[in-house]
Amino acid sequence: MTLYERVGGENWFRELVERFYAGVEGDPVLRRLYPDDLGPPKDHLAGFLIQYWGGPTTYSDTRGHPRLRMRHAPFSIGLAERDAWYAHMAVAVRAGSLGPEDEADVLTYFEKAADHLVNRPS
């Protein structure tokens, strides 16, 4: 059974993204990296996560291959941005009522993803 199935589907991921972006909205390090309208980034992140964790492939069907590093290349992402991003995501994940093993797996994924997207030396 996939994580997508274990959490009951799309709604869990949409709520995760809402919790994450609630942190981003007030973060002085991250907010400048995002457009004024956070709706599209929220939809993109939720769609990607739904697909990644075993849900429908709507993200790739509409946007193509995720190519996360390429899609984030225009943004200057250093250690401060990585740390802020991961901190907000970790809070969002921990508030999601996952079991301990699922929570650990999701946090590990996000930690690796945050590291992978750093594109500016410190």
N, C-alpha and C positions, 0 to 999 in steps of 0.2 A: 504494500500500500504506500502511495506517495505522500509526502508532506501535504500536498494540496488536498488530498482526500482526507488525511487525518485531521486537518483543521476545519474541514467542512466546506472547502472551496474558496471561491473568489473573495467573499466578504472579509475573511481574516486578513488577506493581503492588502485589501483596500484600507482596512482599519490600521494596519501596520504603517502603510505609507502616510496616512493622515497623521498618525502620532509622530512619525519621523519629520514630516514637513512642519509640524507645529514647533519643533525645535529649530529647524532651519530658518523659519520666518524671523526669529529674533536673534539669530546668530550673526555677529558682526563679521566674522571670518567667512562664513558661507553665503550669506544672503546676496552679496554682490555678484556671485557666480550664477545666479538664477535670474530668469526673466521676471518682470513685474507680475505677470499672470502665472501663478504656479500650477494652474490646471493641467496644461499639457505635460509638464514634467511629472506630475503625480500620475497621470494616466500611463505615461511611458514606463515609469518605474513599476507600477502595479502590474501592468501587462507583462513586463519582462519577468518579474518575480513569479507571477502565476505560471508562466510557461516554464521557467527554470525549475520550479519545484513540482512539476508534474501535471499542470493544468493545460487548458487548451493552448494551441500555438498561434493564437490571434496576434500576438506581438510580432512574430516573424512573418506571419501572413500579410500584415499591413506595413511593417517597417523594414522587412528584410532581416538578414543576419544581425544579431545584436552588436557585434564589433564594438564592444564597450570602450576599449582603449582609443580607438579611432574617433568615436562619438564624443569622447571627453577631451581629445587632443586640443581643441581650441581654448580650453580653460587652463589657467595656471594652477596646478594642484601640487602643493608642497606638503611638507610634514604637518604644518598647522592645519591645512584644509583636510588632509587625511584624518588627523586626530579628531577634529571637530565633527566631521562626517560620521566617523565610526562611533563617537560618543553618543550622538543623537540616535543613530541606528540601534546601538546596543540598548539604550533606554526604551526605544520603541519595541524592540524584540522582547525584552524582559517584561514588558507590560502586556504581552500577548498571551499569557497563560499556556505556554507550551510545556510539555513534559521536559524533564531535565535533559534527556538525550537529544530530543529535537532542538531544544534551545541551544545546546552546545554546538550542534551541527550548523544551525543557522548563524550563530555568532562567528563560528570559524569561517564560514563562507564569506560573511561580510568583512571580516578582518582581512582575509586574503584579497577580496575585491578592492578594498580600500588601498591596500599596499600596491596592488597592480596598477591602479589609476594614477599614482604619483608620477608626474611628468616634469617636475622641476626640482633640481638639486637643492638641498638645504643650504 
